[in-house]
């Protein structure tokens, strides 16, 4: 079995940030900034923020010199965001789950940071995914015995409850439902299990009953990156044919009901850029629930760097495609992040000029460069955060 768990901390945390409980789209009292991760280079990461008009760019210094790299995590409804820091930046150690991690709650408005998991003893390598409704419990991925398992626990790490068990595979891609009652994830590896009949499979766990169910899984398929529709009735995810695409370069886009019914492959020809070597390029729902994002590969594009991608919106119920960016050979567009009101899209453009953060209107107009990151070394993984 070929595993696409690299780079582990980035795929675990950043992809989660795109699909957890969203900020209020109708809150006109807050101003929003685009947060991003400045490459320094990878895996060292410095966190930055910039206003949508391109002003007030800043790079955050948390005054914690022992932490060698920082990552944005899940956004919470109250505006705070989960951060993860790593004590080392060795790629091999990170992928093996050997680097000590720390988790924090950060308020972009006030700058206040609160340490999480202060009494945890399960593992030195834990990634908080989100705080659950009520603010007393959280979900975290815990690296144990070569597996990554999902736990629910108190904010300080107390009273841990395992939601996945030993031998049930390596779990990540965690996505909390809009009502906060269920969590979707993908799983790979493990012993023979009904939860993963293929390379990667999509599971859903009911947080009240702890019941875990297989939603989508099949031999020769790598189902990856589940994201909830705003109404909580559908999951969108990627379908890579890993046996014929061992580099996990491309995929089709799918949707499915939570009970596994109405599984629909809504693209053809595996034209969505998966690009796991670049950090796993996922799909996500628009705030109105009518479309999902589609980073469509240009004809003839290859994993060696030939070609490029074009940002599109795809109606998963009609297969109608709306093109937002021009197809330009050599430009790879990815990492879409909707503004809370759905009026703008932040995205990353990568190519000969490195990784750049761009912003455009929801209809594709007024695309403009926002930043090239710290010392022009790259900007990636945008998310939207409220600031005062």
RONUVEX-601395 format. One record per residue (C-alpha): x, y negated, z negated; residue number from 1. Coordinates in nm, 3 decimals. Each point is the difference from the previous one (the first is absolute). Layout:
N
{{X,Y,Z},NUM} ...
This chain:
388
{{0.000,0.000,0.000},1} {{0.130,-0.345,0.091},2} {{-0.049,-0.258,-0.273},3} {{-0.041,-0.372,0.067},4} {{0.067,-0.129,-0.349},5} {{0.267,-0.251,0.095},6} {{0.061,-0.262,-0.113},7} {{-0.193,0.123,-0.303},8} {{-0.044,-0.305,-0.223},9} {{-0.093,-0.228,0.290},10} {{-0.259,0.237,0.142},11} {{-0.143,0.072,-0.343},12} {{-0.034,-0.356,-0.116},13} {{-0.038,-0.220,0.301},14} {{-0.256,0.208,0.182},15} {{-0.202,0.008,-0.322},16} {{0.003,-0.376,-0.013},17} {{-0.195,-0.018,0.323},18} {{-0.293,0.220,-0.100},19} {{-0.089,-0.054,-0.365},20} {{-0.273,-0.224,-0.143},21} {{-0.001,-0.312,0.214},22} {{-0.011,-0.359,-0.117},23} {{-0.328,-0.188,0.014},24} {{-0.058,-0.121,0.351},25} {{-0.247,-0.268,-0.104},26} {{0.213,-0.169,-0.267},27} {{0.064,-0.350,0.138},28} {{0.141,-0.122,-0.330},29} {{0.334,0.177,0.052},30} {{0.275,-0.069,0.245},31} {{0.181,0.294,0.143},32} {{0.361,0.063,0.091},33} {{0.152,0.273,0.215},34} {{0.233,0.209,-0.210},35} {{0.267,0.208,0.170},36} {{0.306,0.209,-0.067},37} {{0.324,-0.152,0.125},38} {{0.250,0.259,0.117},39} {{0.342,-0.054,-0.149},40} {{0.061,0.253,0.171},41} {{-0.216,0.303,-0.084},42} {{-0.030,0.156,-0.254},43} {{0.089,-0.320,-0.185},44} {{-0.312,-0.219,0.005},45} {{-0.067,-0.356,-0.112},46} {{-0.363,-0.111,-0.031},47} {{-0.111,-0.316,0.175},48} {{-0.312,-0.213,0.046},49} {{-0.102,-0.258,0.258},50} {{-0.310,-0.214,0.055},51} {{-0.209,0.075,0.312},52} {{0.100,-0.335,0.148},53} {{0.365,0.104,-0.020},54} {{0.089,-0.223,-0.294},55} {{0.116,0.076,-0.353},56} {{0.205,0.308,0.078},57} {{0.170,0.135,-0.309},58} {{0.186,0.309,-0.110},59} {{-0.073,0.131,-0.347},60} {{0.269,0.045,-0.264},61} {{-0.136,0.195,-0.297},62} {{0.321,-0.042,-0.204},63} {{0.050,0.372,-0.045},64} {{0.348,0.072,0.139},65} {{-0.012,0.376,-0.066},66} {{-0.276,0.037,0.258},67} {{0.155,0.042,0.344},68} {{-0.313,0.003,0.217},69} {{-0.362,-0.120,-0.022},70} {{-0.319,0.107,0.174},71} {{-0.352,-0.142,0.015},72} {{-0.271,0.241,-0.109},73} {{-0.375,-0.001,-0.043},74} {{-0.202,-0.320,-0.026},75} {{-0.258,-0.025,-0.277},76} {{-0.336,-0.183,0.012},77} {{0.120,-0.257,-0.256},78} {{0.286,-0.106,0.230},79} {{0.283,0.180,-0.175},80} {{0.219,0.243,0.189},81} {{0.200,0.306,-0.098},82} {{0.375,-0.018,0.058},83} {{0.252,0.281,-0.004},84} {{0.372,-0.048,-0.055},85} {{0.280,0.251,0.045},86} {{0.326,0.019,-0.195},87} {{0.199,0.122,0.298},88} {{-0.010,-0.042,0.377},89} {{0.156,0.325,0.118},90} {{-0.211,0.138,0.285},91} {{0.064,0.367,-0.074},92} {{-0.073,-0.045,-0.370},93} {{-0.322,-0.187,0.075},94} {{-0.126,0.270,0.235},95} {{0.082,0.269,-0.255},96} {{-0.199,-0.177,-0.271},97} {{0.306,-0.048,-0.220},98} {{-0.001,-0.378,-0.032},99} {{-0.144,-0.152,-0.318},100} {{-0.307,-0.209,0.081},101} {{-0.188,-0.263,-0.199},102} {{-0.353,-0.133,0.045},103} {{-0.136,-0.346,-0.074},104} {{-0.319,-0.205,0.021},105} {{0.077,-0.337,0.157},106} {{-0.217,-0.311,0.029},107} {{0.096,-0.206,0.309},108} {{-0.194,-0.295,-0.143},109} {{0.180,-0.019,-0.336},110} {{0.317,0.200,0.064},111} {{-0.070,0.214,-0.308},112} {{0.125,0.362,0.003},113} {{-0.122,0.281,-0.224},114} {{0.194,0.326,-0.030},115} {{-0.196,0.320,0.065},116} {{0.074,0.360,-0.110},117} {{0.207,-0.106,-0.300},118} {{-0.059,0.326,-0.189},119} {{-0.007,0.245,0.289},120} {{0.220,0.310,-0.025},121} {{-0.118,0.213,0.293},122} {{0.267,-0.111,0.248},123} {{0.244,-0.281,0.070},124} {{-0.144,-0.029,0.348},125} {{-0.361,-0.124,-0.012},126} {{-0.188,-0.228,0.238},127} {{-0.314,-0.173,-0.123},128} {{-0.263,-0.005,0.273},129} {{-0.283,-0.207,-0.148},130} {{-0.172,-0.100,-0.322},131} {{-0.345,0.152,-0.030},132} {{-0.320,-0.200,-0.061},133} {{-0.015,-0.112,-0.362},134} {{0.373,-0.072,-0.007},135} {{0.094,0.268,-0.254},136} {{0.114,0.288,0.220},137} {{0.210,0.032,0.314},138} {{0.092,0.247,0.270},139} {{0.365,0.089,0.049},140} {{0.208,0.235,0.213},141} {{0.243,0.198,-0.214},142} {{0.304,0.181,0.143},143} {{0.026,0.340,-0.175},144} {{0.185,0.317,0.102},145} {{0.035,-0.105,0.362},146} {{-0.365,-0.095,0.036},147} {{-0.178,-0.332,-0.026},148} {{-0.318,0.040,-0.204},149} {{-0.286,-0.237,-0.067},150} {{-0.076,-0.094,-0.361},151} {{-0.248,-0.221,-0.179},152} {{0.134,-0.163,-0.318},153} {{-0.017,-0.302,-0.228},154} {{0.182,-0.318,0.106},155} {{0.290,0.087,-0.231},156} {{0.018,0.357,0.130},157} {{-0.190,0.157,-0.286},158} {{-0.268,0.271,0.026},159} {{0.109,0.129,0.344},160} {{-0.241,0.226,0.189},161} {{0.126,0.194,0.302},162} {{-0.231,-0.032,0.301},163} {{0.217,0.231,0.213},164} {{0.174,0.307,-0.138},165} {{0.338,0.173,0.046},166} {{0.024,0.182,0.330},167} {{-0.274,-0.208,0.162},168} {{0.240,-0.201,0.212},169} {{0.163,-0.338,0.037},170} {{-0.266,-0.272,-0.025},171} {{0.005,-0.366,0.102},172} {{-0.188,-0.243,0.228},173} {{-0.233,-0.077,-0.292},174} {{-0.309,-0.210,0.075},175} {{-0.263,-0.096,-0.258},176} {{-0.362,-0.016,0.116},177} {{-0.171,-0.342,0.002},178} {{-0.213,0.097,-0.301},179} {{0.304,0.130,-0.189},180} {{-0.153,0.344,-0.057},181} {{0.201,0.214,0.242},182} {{0.347,0.015,0.141},183} {{0.114,0.125,0.341},184} {{0.353,0.120,0.070},185} {{0.200,0.221,0.230},186} {{0.194,0.307,-0.109},187} {{0.278,0.207,0.154},188} {{0.184,0.315,-0.100},189} {{-0.079,0.204,-0.307},190} {{-0.100,0.362,-0.025},191} {{-0.281,0.140,0.211},192} {{-0.293,-0.215,-0.103},193} {{-0.348,-0.091,0.122},194} {{0.104,-0.363,-0.038},195} {{0.257,0.011,0.282},196} {{-0.059,0.243,0.289},197} {{0.213,-0.207,0.239},198} {{0.319,-0.208,0.003},199} {{-0.171,-0.281,-0.191},200} {{-0.363,-0.009,-0.115},201} {{-0.243,-0.260,-0.134},202} {{-0.147,0.057,-0.348},203} {{-0.248,-0.192,-0.215},204} {{-0.015,0.016,-0.381},205} {{-0.303,-0.106,-0.205},206} {{0.146,-0.185,-0.298},207} {{-0.295,0.077,-0.230},208} {{-0.015,0.375,0.056},209} {{0.368,0.052,0.110},210} {{-0.136,0.208,0.287},211} {{0.237,0.011,0.295},212} {{-0.119,0.083,0.351},213} {{0.149,0.046,0.344},214} {{-0.137,-0.255,0.246},215} {{0.214,0.065,0.308},216} {{0.270,0.260,0.060},217} {{0.088,0.235,0.284},218} {{0.292,0.202,0.130},219} {{0.239,-0.194,0.224},220} {{-0.145,-0.333,-0.115},221} {{0.160,-0.263,-0.218},222} {{-0.283,-0.210,-0.148},223} {{0.144,-0.309,-0.165},224} {{-0.083,-0.332,-0.169},225} {{-0.370,0.005,-0.099},226} {{-0.168,-0.340,-0.034},227} {{-0.355,-0.067,-0.123},228} {{-0.258,-0.191,0.199},229} {{-0.132,-0.300,-0.195},230} {{-0.330,0.179,-0.067},231} {{0.183,0.307,-0.134},232} {{-0.169,0.240,0.242},233} {{0.289,0.075,0.238},234} {{0.372,0.067,0.000},235} {{0.226,-0.100,0.289},236} {{0.335,0.173,0.044},237} {{0.267,0.113,0.245},238} {{0.023,0.336,0.180},239} {{0.352,0.093,0.114},240} {{0.063,0.325,0.188},241} {{0.318,0.076,-0.193},242} {{0.088,0.323,0.183},243} {{0.049,-0.186,0.328},244} {{0.102,-0.331,-0.160},245} {{0.253,0.090,-0.272},246} {{0.113,-0.363,-0.028},247} {{-0.355,-0.105,-0.084},248} {{0.014,-0.276,0.256},249} {{-0.365,-0.024,0.104},250} {{-0.348,0.098,-0.110},251} {{-0.369,-0.023,0.070},252} {{-0.239,-0.188,-0.228},253} {{-0.284,0.184,-0.176},254} {{-0.292,-0.065,-0.230},255} {{-0.187,0.244,-0.225},256} {{-0.275,0.008,-0.259},257} {{0.105,0.070,-0.359},258} {{-0.140,0.354,0.009},259} {{0.207,0.079,0.310},260} {{-0.291,-0.029,0.242},261} {{-0.009,-0.211,0.317},262} {{0.376,0.026,0.051},263} {{0.060,-0.209,0.312},264} {{0.319,-0.055,0.197},265} {{-0.062,-0.349,0.135},266} {{0.307,-0.044,0.221},267} {{0.160,0.229,0.253},268} {{0.350,0.069,0.123},269} {{0.159,-0.077,-0.341},270} {{0.051,-0.367,0.087},271} {{0.021,-0.141,-0.354},272} {{0.356,-0.065,-0.117},273} {{0.056,0.212,-0.312},274} {{0.375,-0.066,-0.019},275} {{0.088,0.172,-0.328},276} {{0.369,-0.073,0.056},277} {{-0.100,-0.367,-0.020},278} {{-0.209,0.046,-0.314},279} {{-0.338,0.143,0.111},280} {{-0.227,-0.238,0.189},281} {{-0.356,0.062,-0.121},282} {{-0.349,-0.115,0.091},283} {{-0.247,-0.199,-0.210},284} {{-0.355,-0.129,0.009},285} {{-0.095,-0.358,0.072},286} {{-0.175,-0.171,-0.294},287} {{-0.336,0.022,0.180},288} {{0.042,0.377,0.053},289} {{-0.058,-0.021,0.376},290} {{0.349,0.079,0.128},291} {{0.327,0.166,-0.091},292} {{0.344,-0.122,0.099},293} {{0.170,0.171,0.293},294} {{0.368,-0.050,0.086},295} {{-0.019,0.133,0.354},296} {{0.317,0.126,0.163},297} {{0.085,-0.140,0.341},298} {{0.017,0.260,0.278},299} {{0.335,0.176,0.002},300} {{0.095,-0.097,-0.356},301} {{0.240,0.240,-0.172},302} {{0.147,0.056,-0.344},303} {{0.338,-0.109,0.137},304} {{-0.127,-0.359,0.012},305} {{-0.125,-0.029,0.357},306} {{-0.333,-0.180,0.040},307} {{-0.193,-0.170,-0.277},308} {{-0.345,-0.040,-0.153},309} {{-0.303,-0.223,0.036},310} {{-0.229,-0.089,-0.290},311} {{-0.362,0.093,0.062},312} {{-0.319,0.037,-0.199},313} {{-0.192,0.322,0.051},314} {{-0.368,0.053,-0.072},315} {{0.012,0.359,-0.131},316} {{-0.369,0.058,0.068},317} {{-0.001,-0.110,0.367},318} {{0.373,0.032,0.091},319} {{-0.009,-0.360,0.129},320} {{0.349,-0.157,-0.005},321} {{0.072,-0.373,-0.041},322} {{0.352,-0.111,0.089},323} {{0.152,-0.264,-0.229},324} {{0.365,-0.030,0.109},325} {{0.156,0.009,0.345},326} {{0.183,0.317,0.107},327} {{0.367,-0.099,0.019},328} {{0.270,0.259,0.060},329} {{0.242,-0.003,-0.292},330} {{-0.247,-0.145,-0.253},331} {{-0.129,0.235,-0.267},332} {{-0.298,-0.142,-0.192},333} {{-0.113,0.170,-0.320},334} {{-0.088,-0.032,-0.374},335} {{-0.328,-0.188,0.029},336} {{-0.137,-0.171,-0.312},337} {{-0.341,-0.168,0.007},338} {{-0.055,-0.327,-0.182},339} {{-0.264,0.039,-0.274},340} {{-0.267,-0.176,0.209},341} {{0.088,0.192,0.315},342} {{0.089,-0.313,0.197},343} {{0.372,0.066,0.048},344} {{0.240,0.290,0.046},345} {{0.358,0.008,-0.118},346} {{0.222,0.244,0.185},347} {{0.360,0.095,0.060},348} {{0.177,-0.030,0.331},349} {{0.321,0.196,0.036},350} {{0.243,0.021,0.289},351} {{0.336,-0.141,0.103},352} {{-0.050,-0.295,-0.238},353} {{-0.062,0.218,-0.304},354} {{-0.313,0.021,-0.215},355} {{-0.206,-0.318,-0.003},356} {{-0.320,-0.090,-0.182},357} {{-0.269,-0.150,0.227},358} {{-0.354,-0.129,-0.050},359} {{-0.292,-0.024,0.243},360} {{-0.372,-0.067,-0.004},361} {{-0.228,0.304,-0.016},362} {{-0.070,-0.033,0.374},363} {{0.371,0.000,0.086},364} {{0.031,-0.373,0.059},365} {{0.256,-0.238,-0.153},366} {{0.267,0.264,-0.062},367} {{0.301,-0.161,-0.164},368} {{0.325,0.102,-0.167},369} {{-0.008,-0.039,-0.380},370} {{0.342,0.116,-0.121},371} {{0.300,0.215,0.080},372} {{0.058,0.066,-0.369},373} {{0.288,-0.076,-0.231},374} {{0.299,-0.120,0.204},375} {{-0.184,0.124,0.311},376} {{0.057,0.364,-0.104},377} {{-0.359,0.105,0.053},378} {{-0.352,-0.025,-0.143},379} {{-0.242,0.291,-0.027},380} {{-0.307,0.147,-0.175},381} {{-0.229,-0.306,-0.031},382} {{-0.281,-0.022,-0.255},383} {{-0.228,-0.291,-0.096},384} {{0.003,-0.135,-0.354},385} {{-0.187,-0.285,-0.172},386} {{0.204,-0.286,-0.141},387} {{-0.082,-0.329,-0.168},388} 
